[in-house]
Structures are given as C-alpha cells and as structure tokens.
C-alpha cells in the first residue's frame, strides 16, 4: 500500500474560491476584481462571501462603484479578507480593501456546468451580482507549498478549472474588462477560473 500524502499543519478553511479579475488592456491595471467564497469549514463556521471591487484602485469610489463584501457570516467574511484576500496577488496593497462595504446576503445560487459555463449569483437587498465563467477547460489538481502560496504560510491543495472568458454583472449591467492570460502550476489559464476543493493548511 502506498504511503498517504499528509499535509502537516492546521486546516484553517476549506471550500470553494472561484475568481474573476478583469483588465481593459492586457498590460494595464485590473479594473474589476471578484473573489467568491463558499466555505464549508473554518474557525468561524460555514458561509459565503463575495469580495467585489468595482473600483480596485480607488479608496473613495463613486457611489455607483462601491467596493463590497457581501456575506452571510460577517466574522468569516472579515477573516477571509484580512488573512487571505489581502494577500492575493491582484488585491495585495489595495487601499480599496479598507473601504469595503459589508452587506448581508439574502441569497446565493450556483448554476450551470463547470464543464462549459458556470455562474454564481448573489443578492443583497437591491444589489444583484452575477459572476459567469465561459469556455471552461480541463480540470486539474495541484498543491502549492507554503512558500508559493499567496500567504507564504499555507499548503494549498486545490482543483482548478481555467476559462476563456468571464463577466461580472451588477444589477443587469456588465462591468468593463476581460480576463488576461496567467500561469499556475505549469498550466496556462486566465485571471478568471474556478477553484473547487480548495483547502488552506497553515504549515506547522
């Protein structure tokens, strides 16, 4: 019998974390950032959160371009933002994270097929947000060691699905921008992807 693969350390959270990062030009700044969480285990219990930066480079955005964290568990949402999202490459150092409006979710719904087109739709009061991933590719599984993870402190075994295109709709209107190419674990995908079976284990 083969020896099991064991990740030494403490499991901090596990679940799903698909994301969409959009640019207007490939070598320009990100103009929209969206990171969705469906957490099944954490120190703060279960829950959902969507970090949506409509003005990622603006700490004081216009009212129609507010930066939100939509959630059904605020303690979990703040933990994810402070300990994880703030370390993600596209989000790191953004003043916009300090101006997030935390708003309670009314509903969350996943739809579609991760083999072709997939969506996450959330509603919070008068705010309706739909994330859609199109042209989904072959799933692949990998495990980043702590020094290669976003935090520099965690093992991160994950299942990723890259996609060709993606959109963020807010109250029926599409936000600007397109995903751009990126590489992870030797695979060429884009800055929009599905991330399932994702577990963050703080290295011992």
C-alpha positions in Angstrom: 0.0 0.0 0.0 1.4 3.4 -1.0 2.1 5.9 1.7 -0.6 8.6 2.1 0.2 12.3 1.3 -0.2 14.1 4.6 0.0 17.9 4.9 1.4 18.8 8.3 -0.3 21.7 9.9 -3.7 23.2 10.8 -6.6 23.3 8.4 -7.8 26.9 8.5 -10.6 26.7 6.0 -11.8 24.6 3.1 -14.3 25.1 0.3 -14.5 26.9 -3.0 -12.9 30.2 -4.1 -13.5 30.9 -7.8 -12.4 34.3 -9.0 -12.6 36.8 -11.8 -10.0 39.6 -12.4 -10.6 41.9 -15.4 -8.5 44.4 -17.3 -9.3 46.8 -20.1 -5.9 46.3 -21.7 -3.5 43.4 -21.1 -0.7 45.4 -19.6 -2.9 47.8 -17.7 -4.3 47.6 -14.1 -7.2 45.4 -13.1 -10.4 47.3 -13.3 -12.7 44.7 -11.7 -11.8 42.1 -9.0 -14.2 39.5 -7.7 -13.4 36.7 -5.4 -16.2 34.3 -4.3 -16.1 32.0 -1.3 -18.2 29.0 -0.4 -16.7 27.8 2.9 -17.6 24.5 4.5 -15.2 24.6 7.4 -13.4 27.4 9.2 -12.8 28.8 12.7 -15.9 30.9 12.1 -18.1 28.2 10.7 -19.7 27.9 7.3 -20.7 30.6 5.0 -20.5 32.5 1.7 -18.7 35.8 0.8 -18.2 37.8 -2.4 -15.4 40.4 -2.4 -16.3 42.7 -5.3 -14.0 45.6 -6.1 -15.7 47.7 -8.8 -13.0 50.4 -8.3 -10.0 48.4 -7.1 -7.6 51.3 -7.4 -9.8 53.9 -5.7 -10.1 54.1 -1.9 -13.0 56.5 -2.3 -15.1 55.3 -5.2 -18.2 56.9 -6.6 -21.5 55.6 -5.0 -22.3 53.5 -8.1 -18.9 51.9 -8.0 -18.6 50.9 -4.3 -16.4 48.1 -3.2 -18.4 45.4 -1.4 -18.0 42.3 0.7 -21.4 40.5 0.5 -21.7 37.8 3.1 -24.0 35.6 5.2 -21.4 35.3 8.0 -19.6 38.6 8.8 -17.0 37.1 11.2 -16.0 34.6 8.4 -16.0 37.3 5.7 -13.7 39.7 7.7 -11.4 36.7 8.5 -11.1 35.8 4.8 -10.5 39.5 3.8 -7.9 40.2 6.4 -6.0 36.9 6.4 -6.4 35.7 2.8 -7.8 38.1 0.2 -5.4 40.9 1.3 -2.5 38.6 0.4 -3.9 37.6 -3.1 -1.6 38.9 -5.8 -4.1 41.3 -7.6 -5.5 42.5 -4.2 -2.3 43.0 -2.3 -1.7 46.5 -1.1 -5.0 47.9 -2.5 -6.5 50.7 -0.4 -9.9 49.7 -1.7 -9.9 46.8 0.7 -10.0 49.3 3.5 -13.2 50.9 2.2 -15.2 47.7 1.7 -19.0 48.0 2.4 -20.0 44.8 4.3 -23.6 43.9 3.4 -25.6 40.9 4.4 -26.6 38.4 1.6 -30.2 37.5 1.0 -29.5 34.6 -1.4 -26.7 32.7 -3.1 -27.2 30.4 -6.1 -24.8 28.3 -8.2 -25.9 27.3 -11.7 -24.6 25.9 -15.0 -22.0 23.2 -15.6 -18.3 23.6 -14.7 -17.5 21.7 -17.9 -18.8 24.6 -20.1 -20.5 27.6 -18.5 -20.9 28.2 -14.8 -22.4 31.1 -12.7 -22.6 32.3 -9.1 -25.4 34.7 -8.4 -25.8 36.6 -5.2 -28.5 39.1 -4.0 -28.1 41.6 -1.1 -31.0 44.0 -0.8 -31.2 46.0 -4.1 -27.8 44.6 -5.2 -27.8 41.7 -7.6 -24.4 40.3 -8.8 -23.8 37.5 -11.3 -20.4 36.1 -12.0 -20.2 33.9 -15.1 -17.3 31.8 -16.4 -17.4 30.7 -20.1 -15.3 28.4 -22.2 -14.2 26.3 -19.3 -11.2 24.0 -19.8 -9.9 20.7 -18.4 -9.9 20.4 -14.6 -6.5 19.9 -12.9 -5.5 19.4 -9.3 -2.3 20.6 -7.6 -0.9 21.5 -4.2 1.1 24.7 -3.7 3.7 24.6 -1.0 3.7 27.3 1.7 6.4 29.4 0.0 4.5 29.5 -3.2 1.0 30.2 -1.8 -0.5 33.7 -1.6 0.1 34.0 2.1 3.5 32.3 2.2 2.3 30.3 5.2 -0.1 27.7 3.8 -0.2 24.5 1.9 -3.0 24.9 -0.7 -4.2 21.7 -2.4 -6.9 22.7 -5.0 -8.8 21.8 -8.1 -8.8 24.5 -10.7 -10.7 24.9 -14.0 -9.4 27.7 -16.3 -11.7 29.5 -18.7 -11.5 31.6 -21.8 -13.9 34.4 -20.9 -15.8 35.7 -17.9 -18.2 38.5 -16.9 -19.4 40.3 -13.8 -22.9 41.7 -14.0 -24.2 44.2 -11.4 -28.0 44.8 -11.5 -28.1 43.6 -15.1 -25.2 45.7 -16.4 -21.8 44.1 -17.3 -18.7 45.7 -15.7 -15.9 46.5 -18.1 -12.8 44.4 -18.8 -11.7 41.0 -19.8 -9.6 38.3 -18.2 -6.0 38.1 -19.3 -3.6 35.1 -19.5 -1.9 33.7 -16.4 0.1 30.6 -15.5 -0.4 28.5 -12.4 1.1 25.0 -11.6 2.5 24.8 -15.1 -0.9 25.4 -16.8 -1.8 28.4 -19.0 -5.2 29.7 -17.9 -6.5 33.2 -17.3 -7.3 35.5 -14.5 -10.8 34.0 -14.4 -11.0 30.5 -13.0 -13.0 28.1 -10.9 -11.3 26.8 -7.7 -13.0 23.9 -6.0 -11.9 21.5 -3.2 -9.6 24.2 -2.0 -8.1 23.8 1.4 -5.7 26.2 3.2 -3.5 24.4 5.7 -1.2 26.6 7.9 2.2 24.9 7.9 3.4 23.7 11.2 
